[in-house]
């Protein structure tokens, strides 16, 4: 499902104008991104958590030159689904 499809679905279910719905969806996404980027997790009860994880430094391989390279420690965004969400998916 794309962002446009989400906006359309919300518009159909709520009756809110599509342009307003799109602004709300984009604002929500921006708030989540900025919060996770700053290290503040976002918890959505019954859905899941958006968090920042740190990947440790490791040695990788440059396939073209066949030489080892060091991949520095870096942060990545992660999503952990809520237990209720996982249980619903299992059914």
Secondary structure, 3 states (H helix, E strand, C coil): CCHHHHHHHHHHHHCCCHHHHHHHHHHHHHHHHHHHHCCCCEEECCCEEEEEEEECCEEEEECCCCEEEEECCEEEEEEEECHHHHHHHHC
